[in-house]
Amino acid sequence: MSTTLTDQARPATRGPGRRLLGGLNWLVLRQHRAALITVAVAVVLGSAWMVHQRHQLAGVLDSLGWPDEQPPLPVPGMGRIDLTVTALAMLPVLLGVFLGAPLIAGDQERGTLQLVTTQSVSRRRWLTVKLAWCYGTALLAGTVLSAFFTWLWKPYRTVFPGRWYDPTVFDHTGPVLPALCLFLTAAGVTTGLLVRRLLPAMAITFAFAMAFQIAWEMLRTHLAPSRMYSHPQGGGIREQLTDPYELDRWIGSADGRLYGWGTCNKSTEAASDACLQEHGIVNDVIKYLDFDQMPAMQWTGAGLLLAAAAALTAVTLWRASTKP
């Protein structure tokens, strides 16, 4: 009597817990248990560390009289948050390299995928179960750590080392971190499928993740329509805005014409004043994004990342199901 892969994956003794993870689920979980346990431990330790940091930060700010008194910046003890930010920035990269890239490349290199094709379980079903566990782990890790970091940042954002538009905050709060984790994990899976060798797939995934960080930095400012703000020269630009991120700056005339910021930067004050009068320049004008646009920007960015991850997953399933 032949033995199928499903039979091999089924435990001999079925306890209450085993019934929930029988067949392919149990096999995939056992195959990748080291990676899944590592991610789980990292999430627990990271969450506990951020709880400790918030408690510590609250104590420091209370001792400095905040919020009634503005504490000196940077706030003493805030330097440790840099370690947290660095770890969160590396999380999507590490998931892509060590969880995504080996998922299929490892099976191809060891011949596991070839074994699967000889059993009663189809390649599509095998990959679907593996992708579900892989993506679920990446999403859960990103969501939990993002929730704790948002909880750490939001009450103290006015004294936090990073502003809302900095990658240290924007990429690690709200839906962006889980979306980044899922996208780079999917990129790693697709890379592993195409490269078919474990170490090259991991190296290429790491290089892609580094390049993507640069592209994401450039894309971030285009996730919401910019705003224009004009005010008389000499007044404070930021006083009437929540927390603006300045994209560009001009000087403007009363009839609305804009000139480059350095148009009237002459060698002498008299020459500069004459230039201002000649062009009728009376206003400073800025192009900016404001803090109230942050949620829309984050959800737009997360939506783009999730769509890209879905496209990569479709390519992966198609390629694995139709090619030898």
C-alpha positions, -999 to 999 in steps of 0.1 A, spaced: 0 0 0 15 34 -10 20 61 16 11 96 6 25 129 19 -7 136 38 -4 102 56 32 110 65 22 144 78 -6 130 100 6 123 136 1 88 148 -17 99 180 -43 126 177 -46 147 208 -69 177 211 -42 201 200 -30 179 171 -65 180 155 -62 217 149 -29 212 131 -32 180 112 -20 172 77 -2 199 58 -5 225 86 13 203 111 40 194 85 46 230 75 47 241 111 72 214 120 93 221 89 96 258 98 93 257 135 128 272 142 120 303 121 85 307 136 97 303 172 125 328 166 99 354 152 76 347 181 104 352 207 115 384 190 80 398 190 75 390 227 109 405 237 104 436 215 69 443 229 82 439 265 111 462 257 88 490 244 66 486 275 97 492 296 107 522 275 74 539 278 74 534 316 109 548 317 101 578 294 70 586 314 91 588 346 117 610 330 92 634 316 73 636 349 104 645 367 110 673 342 76 688 346 62 678 312 37 687 297 35 719 318 71 727 311 90 720 279 119 695 287 153 700 272 157 683 238 169 657 234 152 643 265 177 625 287 175 587 282 158 589 248 189 577 231 179 541 238 149 545 215 173 546 186 180 509 192 143 502 190 139 521 158 169 504 143 155 469 152 120 478 137 136 491 105 155 458 101 124 436 109 109 436 74 144 430 59 151 401 82 117 385 75 123 388 38 158 373 40 153 346 67 116 337 64 106 345 28 137 336 7 142 301 22 105 292 20 106 278 -15 143 280 -23 151 257 5 126 231 -7 140 234 -42 176 230 -31 168 200 -8 145 184 -33 114 186 -10 94 203 -38 102 174 -62 90 150 -35 57 169 -31 49 165 -68 50 127 -65 25 127 -37 -13 132 -36 -9 168 -25 -7 193 -53 21 219 -55 -5 247 -54 -20 233 -21 14 228 -7 25 263 -15 -8 279 -3 -4 263 31 33 274 33 25 310 22 -4 312 47 19 304 76 47 326 63 25 356 55 5 352 87 37 352 108 50 383 90 17 402 94 13 392 130 49 403 139 45 436 121 11 444 135 20 436 172 52 456 171 37 485 153 9 487 178 33 488 207 55 514 190 25 536 182 15 533 219 50 544 228 52 573 204 18 589 202 15 604 237 50 618 235 53 628 198 61 664 206 93 654 224 101 622 205 135 620 187 117 617 153 90 638 137 59 622 122 73 623 87 106 607 95 110 571 86 117 564 123 80 572 130 61 570 97 73 535 88 69 520 123 34 532 133 -1 524 120 -4 500 91 29 507 74 51 483 93 29 452 88 26 461 51 63 464 48 68 431 65 44 413 42 58 429 10 94 421 17 85 386 28 66 381 -5 95 395 -24 118 370 -6 95 341 -15 93 351 -52 131 356 -53 136 322 -38 113 306 -63 131 322 -93 167 318 -80 162 282 -68 193 284 -45 191 293 -8 221 315 -2 219 335 -35 182 340 -29 188 354 6 216 377 -7 194 390 -36 165 396 -12 187 416 11 201 437 -18 165 443 -30 153 453 4 181 479 8 173 493 -27 136 494 -19 142 514 13 157 542 -9 127 540 -34 102 540 -5 119 571 10 113 589 -23 77 577 -27 66 586 8 62 624 1 38 615 -28 13 596 -8 -9 626 -2 -15 659 -22 7 687 -10 -7 720 4 3 756 -2 6 782 26 13 819 20 20 845 47 35 880 48 72 881 48 88 881 83 60 862 100 62 827 114 53 800 89 49 772 114 28 790 140 -5 784 122 2 749 110 0 717 131 33 701 123 43 707 87 68 689 66 82 715 42 86 702 6 95 735 -12 97 772 -6 92 803 -27 86 841 -24 55 855 -40 40 888 -52 6 902 -42 -9 890 -75 1 854 -68 33 850 -89 60 829 -74 97 833 -75 126 811 -64 136 815 -28 170 830 -38 157 854 -64 164 885 -43 193 872 -23 217 900 -34 251 910 -21 237 940 -1 206 946 18 197 976 -3 200 956 -35 177 929 -20 151 954 -10 152 969 -44 147 935 -60 117 928 -37 101 961 -46 107 956 -83 89 923 -83 63 933 -58 72 905 -35 53 906 -2 48 869 8 67 838 18 51 806 3 57 770 13 46 737 -2 41 712 27 24 681 41 8 684 75 4 661 105 -33 656 99 -25 639 65 -4 612 82 -32 585 86 -42 589 49 -6 587 38 0 556 58 -31 538 46 -23 547 10 12 535 13 1 503 31 -25 497 3 2 500 -24 25 476 -5 -3 450 0 -12 452 -37 24 446 -46 26 417 -22 -6 402 -37 9 406 -72 41 388 -62 21 360 -46 0 356 -78 33 353 -98 47 328 -73 16 305 -74 14 307 -112 51 300 -117 52 272 -92 20 256 -105 27 257 -143 65 254 -146 84 221 -141 
